[in-house]
Amino acid sequence: MMNATADAITVYGAKIISRHAAAMTVEMEGVRKAEDIEYIHRMRVATRRMRSALSIFKASFNKKDYKEIDRDVRKVTRALGEARDLDVQLEVVREAETQFNTVRMLPGLKRLQMRLTQKRAQAQQHVISAMDRLAKDQLLERLEAWYAPLLAAAEGVYLYSPALYQLAFESVQARLKELLGHVPYISDPANVAELHAMRISAKRLRYTLEAFDDLFGGRLKPYISTGRKLQDQLGSIHDLDVWIQLVPTFIEEERARIVGYFGSDGPLKRLLPGLLAFQNSRRGLREAAYADFLVSWSEIETAKTWDEMMRMLNTPMDLESALRLLEAARANSSLDNGGQADVS
């Protein structure tokens, strides 16, 4: 039988993890069929949230079980990420075809679309394999076997324990420290890797805040929104950086294919105008996206958003400390009164 503190943390974790498991279950069939790209998107988000929750409540699991479950979720997330990235890229290219809709520009974009479509078909095989592995390892069933009895006993557990608030504070504090560690690099737009790492940190902070929002009665939502905005802005920058680097690589790959087939790279010339125009448009968008991000970050710093967030997270622990001091003072008062109980 677990003690009350462990119960509070584990039961709360069970509630969060069961929510993400349900979200994964709902999307599985749609992910397999791939008839709508939103199935992939929603399940990818669900698996990311699941990994975040598993990390937060790791201590509630048997070490061996945690390792196996986290491994399976990570593999699913990776396969879904590959497919989702290609879905987004295909949407971008289709939109670009309407922007560069000329006989001179379209051949390069059409070729790019064809290659991405081929890669997406290959990625779907990886997705299906991941779904098969998930089913074979009975991941969702194992999770349910863990959280179902905890949820059944949840009514008898007082969740709002100091230890759970302490876990929330420390978890968010660790993610915020990780995010702020990237700040020295954001003033240089050439720091592509660091900006991408900051995006990942913003995502992790957001998912951690989401995990504890119920505990704080929804008061973390403004900070979740801030984290999501940062994630989206840095994500846009990263996507554009990927395009800027991808186009030259794609051109060289096509050059090799063409030379291998025709013996020279002459036919490549008709592909270049559209591809280079597309790449230049990504550079312009990247500059604008980076400028928007800097403005947003400056606003966050001016408003002292993160200080305010950490004060809110710390408040329940401050109250607990105050209550303990009050109890100690009452106990001392009782002793000073000759051991008579203080009933005031």
Contacts in CASP RR format, 6 or more apart in sequence:
PFRMAT RR
TARGET T0000
AUTHOR 0000-0000-0000
METHOD contacts of the structure
MODEL  1
MMNATADAITVYGAKIISRHAAAMTVEMEGVRKAEDIEYIHRMRVATRRM
RSALSIFKASFNKKDYKEIDRDVRKVTRALGEARDLDVQLEVVREAETQF
NTVRMLPGLKRLQMRLTQKRAQAQQHVISAMDRLAKDQLLERLEAWYAPL
LAAAEGVYLYSPALYQLAFESVQARLKELLGHVPYISDPANVAELHAMRI
SAKRLRYTLEAFDDLFGGRLKPYISTGRKLQDQLGSIHDLDVWIQLVPTF
IEEERARIVGYFGSDGPLKRLLPGLLAFQNSRRGLREAAYADFLVSWSEI
ETAKTWDEMMRMLNTPMDLESALRLLEAARANSSLDNGGQADVS
2 10 0 8 1.000
4 157 0 8 1.000
4 158 0 8 1.000
4 161 0 8 1.000
5 161 0 8 1.000
5 162 0 8 1.000
5 163 0 8 1.000
6 60 0 8 1.000
7 157 0 8 1.000
8 157 0 8 1.000
8 158 0 8 1.000
8 159 0 8 1.000
8 160 0 8 1.000
8 161 0 8 1.000
8 163 0 8 1.000
8 164 0 8 1.000
9 57 0 8 1.000
9 59 0 8 1.000
9 60 0 8 1.000
9 161 0 8 1.000
9 163 0 8 1.000
9 164 0 8 1.000
9 167 0 8 1.000
10 57 0 8 1.000
10 60 0 8 1.000
10 150 0 8 1.000
11 150 0 8 1.000
11 151 0 8 1.000
11 153 0 8 1.000
11 154 0 8 1.000
11 157 0 8 1.000
11 159 0 8 1.000
12 57 0 8 1.000
12 159 0 8 1.000
12 164 0 8 1.000
12 215 0 8 1.000
13 53 0 8 1.000
13 56 0 8 1.000
13 57 0 8 1.000
13 60 0 8 1.000
13 147 0 8 1.000
13 211 0 8 1.000
14 60 0 8 1.000
14 146 0 8 1.000
14 147 0 8 1.000
14 150 0 8 1.000
14 151 0 8 1.000
14 154 0 8 1.000
15 147 0 8 1.000
15 151 0 8 1.000
15 154 0 8 1.000
15 214 0 8 1.000
16 53 0 8 1.000
16 56 0 8 1.000
16 57 0 8 1.000
16 211 0 8 1.000
17 50 0 8 1.000
17 53 0 8 1.000
17 54 0 8 1.000
17 57 0 8 1.000
17 143 0 8 1.000
17 146 0 8 1.000
17 147 0 8 1.000
18 143 0 8 1.000
18 144 0 8 1.000
18 147 0 8 1.000
18 148 0 8 1.000
18 151 0 8 1.000
20 46 0 8 1.000
20 47 0 8 1.000
20 49 0 8 1.000
20 50 0 8 1.000
20 53 0 8 1.000
21 50 0 8 1.000
21 140 0 8 1.000
21 143 0 8 1.000
21 144 0 8 1.000
21 147 0 8 1.000
23 42 0 8 1.000
23 43 0 8 1.000
23 45 0 8 1.000
23 46 0 8 1.000
23 49 0 8 1.000
24 43 0 8 1.000
24 46 0 8 1.000
24 47 0 8 1.000
24 50 0 8 1.000
24 140 0 8 1.000
25 140 0 8 1.000
26 42 0 8 1.000
27 39 0 8 1.000
27 42 0 8 1.000
27 43 0 8 1.000
27 46 0 8 1.000
28 43 0 8 1.000
28 131 0 8 1.000
28 134 0 8 1.000
30 36 0 8 1.000
30 39 0 8 1.000
31 39 0 8 1.000
31 40 0 8 1.000
31 43 0 8 1.000
31 80 0 8 1.000
31 127 0 8 1.000
31 131 0 8 1.000
32 127 0 8 1.000
32 128 0 8 1.000
32 131 0 8 1.000
33 39 0 8 1.000
34 40 0 8 1.000
34 83 0 8 1.000
34 124 0 8 1.000
34 127 0 8 1.000
37 84 0 8 1.000
37 87 0 8 1.000
37 91 0 8 1.000
40 80 0 8 1.000
40 81 0 8 1.000
40 83 0 8 1.000
40 84 0 8 1.000
40 87 0 8 1.000
40 127 0 8 1.000
41 84 0 8 1.000
41 87 0 8 1.000
43 76 0 8 1.000
43 80 0 8 1.000
44 77 0 8 1.000
44 80 0 8 1.000
44 81 0 8 1.000
44 84 0 8 1.000
47 73 0 8 1.000
47 76 0 8 1.000
47 77 0 8 1.000
47 80 0 8 1.000
48 77 0 8 1.000
48 203 0 8 1.000
48 207 0 8 1.000
49 207 0 8 1.000
49 210 0 8 1.000
49 211 0 8 1.000
50 73 0 8 1.000
51 70 0 8 1.000
51 73 0 8 1.000
51 74 0 8 1.000
51 77 0 8 1.000
52 204 0 8 1.000
52 207 0 8 1.000
52 208 0 8 1.000
52 211 0 8 1.000
53 207 0 8 1.000
53 211 0 8 1.000
54 61 0 8 1.000
54 66 0 8 1.000
54 69 0 8 1.000
54 70 0 8 1.000
54 73 0 8 1.000
55 70 0 8 1.000
56 167 0 8 1.000
56 171 0 8 1.000
56 208 0 8 1.000
56 211 0 8 1.000
58 66 0 8 1.000
61 69 0 8 1.000
61 146 0 8 1.000
65 142 0 8 1.000
65 146 0 8 1.000
68 137 0 8 1.000
69 139 0 8 1.000
69 142 0 8 1.000
69 143 0 8 1.000
72 133 0 8 1.000
72 134 0 8 1.000
72 137 0 8 1.000
72 139 0 8 1.000
73 139 0 8 1.000
75 130 0 8 1.000
75 133 0 8 1.000
76 130 0 8 1.000
76 131 0 8 1.000
76 133 0 8 1.000
76 134 0 8 1.000
78 130 0 8 1.000
79 123 0 8 1.000
79 126 0 8 1.000
79 127 0 8 1.000
79 129 0 8 1.000
79 130 0 8 1.000
80 127 0 8 1.000
80 130 0 8 1.000
82 123 0 8 1.000
82 126 0 8 1.000
82 127 0 8 1.000
83 120 0 8 1.000
83 123 0 8 1.000
83 124 0 8 1.000
83 126 0 8 1.000
83 127 0 8 1.000
86 116 0 8 1.000
86 119 0 8 1.000
86 120 0 8 1.000
86 123 0 8 1.000
87 120 0 8 1.000
88 239 0 8 1.000
89 116 0 8 1.000
89 243 0 8 1.000
90 113 0 8 1.000
90 116 0 8 1.000
90 117 0 8 1.000
90 120 0 8 1.000
92 239 0 8 1.000
92 243 0 8 1.000
93 109 0 8 1.000
93 112 0 8 1.000
93 113 0 8 1.000
93 116 0 8 1.000
93 278 0 8 1.000
94 113 0 8 1.000
96 109 0 8 1.000
96 278 0 8 1.000
96 281 0 8 1.000
97 106 0 8 1.000
97 109 0 8 1.000
97 110 0 8 1.000
97 113 0 8 1.000
99 281 0 8 1.000
100 106 0 8 1.000
100 109 0 8 1.000
100 274 0 8 1.000
100 277 0 8 1.000
100 278 0 8 1.000
104 273 0 8 1.000
104 274 0 8 1.000
105 273 0 8 1.000
105 274 0 8 1.000
105 277 0 8 1.000
106 274 0 8 1.000
107 270 0 8 1.000
107 271 0 8 1.000
107 274 0 8 1.000
108 270 0 8 1.000
108 271 0 8 1.000
108 272 0 8 1.000
108 273 0 8 1.000
108 274 0 8 1.000
108 275 0 8 1.000
109 274 0 8 1.000
109 275 0 8 1.000
109 278 0 8 1.000
111 254 0 8 1.000
111 271 0 8 1.000
111 275 0 8 1.000
112 250 0 8 1.000
112 275 0 8 1.000
112 278 0 8 1.000
115 250 0 8 1.000
115 254 0 8 1.000
134 140 0 8 1.000
159 215 0 8 1.000
160 215 0 8 1.000
160 316 0 8 1.000
162 316 0 8 1.000
162 317 0 8 1.000
162 320 0 8 1.000
164 215 0 8 1.000
165 215 0 8 1.000
165 313 0 8 1.000
165 316 0 8 1.000
165 317 0 8 1.000
165 320 0 8 1.000
166 317 0 8 1.000
168 212 0 8 1.000
168 215 0 8 1.000
168 216 0 8 1.000
168 313 0 8 1.000
169 310 0 8 1.000
169 313 0 8 1.000
169 314 0 8 1.000
169 317 0 8 1.000
171 208 0 8 1.000
171 211 0 8 1.000
171 212 0 8 1.000
172 205 0 8 1.000
172 208 0 8 1.000
172 209 0 8 1.000
172 212 0 8 1.000
172 309 0 8 1.000
172 310 0 8 1.000
172 313 0 8 1.000
173 310 0 8 1.000
173 313 0 8 1.000
175 201 0 8 1.000
175 204 0 8 1.000
175 205 0 8 1.000
175 208 0 8 1.000
176 205 0 8 1.000
176 306 0 8 1.000
176 309 0 8 1.000
176 310 0 8 1.000
178 201 0 8 1.000
178 204 0 8 1.000
178 205 0 8 1.000
179 198 0 8 1.000
179 201 0 8 1.000
179 202 0 8 1.000
179 204 0 8 1.000
179 205 0 8 1.000
180 306 0 8 1.000
181 201 0 8 1.000
182 194 0 8 1.000
182 195 0 8 1.000
182 197 0 8 1.000
182 198 0 8 1.000
182 201 0 8 1.000
183 297 0 8 1.000
185 191 0 8 1.000
185 194 0 8 1.000
185 195 0 8 1.000
185 198 0 8 1.000
186 194 0 8 1.000
186 195 0 8 1.000
186 198 0 8 1.000
186 293 0 8 1.000
186 294 0 8 1.000
186 297 0 8 1.000
187 294 0 8 1.000
189 286 0 8 1.000
189 287 0 8 1.000
189 290 0 8 1.000
192 238 0 8 1.000
192 241 0 8 1.000
195 234 0 8 1.000
195 237 0 8 1.000
195 238 0 8 1.000
195 241 0 8 1.000
196 234 0 8 1.000
196 235 0 8 1.000
196 238 0 8 1.000
196 241 0 8 1.000
198 230 0 8 1.000
198 234 0 8 1.000
199 230 0 8 1.000
199 231 0 8 1.000
199 234 0 8 1.000
199 235 0 8 1.000
199 237 0 8 1.000
199 238 0 8 1.000
202 227 0 8 1.000
202 230 0 8 1.000
202 231 0 8 1.000
202 234 0 8 1.000
203 231 0 8 1.000
205 227 0 8 1.000
206 224 0 8 1.000
206 227 0 8 1.000
206 228 0 8 1.000
206 231 0 8 1.000
209 220 0 8 1.000
209 223 0 8 1.000
209 224 0 8 1.000
209 227 0 8 1.000
210 220 0 8 1.000
210 224 0 8 1.000
212 220 0 8 1.000
213 219 0 8 1.000
213 220 0 8 1.000
213 221 0 8 1.000
213 224 0 8 1.000
216 312 0 8 1.000
216 313 0 8 1.000
219 312 0 8 1.000
220 309 0 8 1.000
220 312 0 8 1.000
223 305 0 8 1.000
223 309 0 8 1.000
226 300 0 8 1.000
226 305 0 8 1.000
229 296 0 8 1.000
230 293 0 8 1.000
230 296 0 8 1.000
230 297 0 8 1.000
230 300 0 8 1.000
233 289 0 8 1.000
233 292 0 8 1.000
233 293 0 8 1.000
233 296 0 8 1.000
234 293 0 8 1.000
236 285 0 8 1.000
236 289 0 8 1.000
237 286 0 8 1.000
237 289 0 8 1.000
237 290 0 8 1.000
237 293 0 8 1.000
240 282 0 8 1.000
240 283 0 8 1.000
240 285 0 8 1.000
240 286 0 8 1.000
240 289 0 8 1.000
241 286 0 8 1.000
243 278 0 8 1.000
243 279 0 8 1.000
243 282 0 8 1.000
244 279 0 8 1.000
244 282 0 8 1.000
244 283 0 8 1.000
244 286 0 8 1.000
247 275 0 8 1.000
247 276 0 8 1.000
247 278 0 8 1.000
247 279 0 8 1.000
247 282 0 8 1.000
248 279 0 8 1.000
250 275 0 8 1.000
251 268 0 8 1.000
251 271 0 8 1.000
251 272 0 8 1.000
251 275 0 8 1.000
254 268 0 8 1.000
254 271 0 8 1.000
255 265 0 8 1.000
255 268 0 8 1.000
258 264 0 8 1.000
258 265 0 8 1.000
258 266 0 8 1.000
258 267 0 8 1.000
258 268 0 8 1.000
259 265 0 8 1.000
300 306 0 8 1.000
330 342 0 8 1.000
333 342 0 8 1.000
334 340 0 8 1.000
334 341 0 8 1.000
334 342 0 8 1.000
END
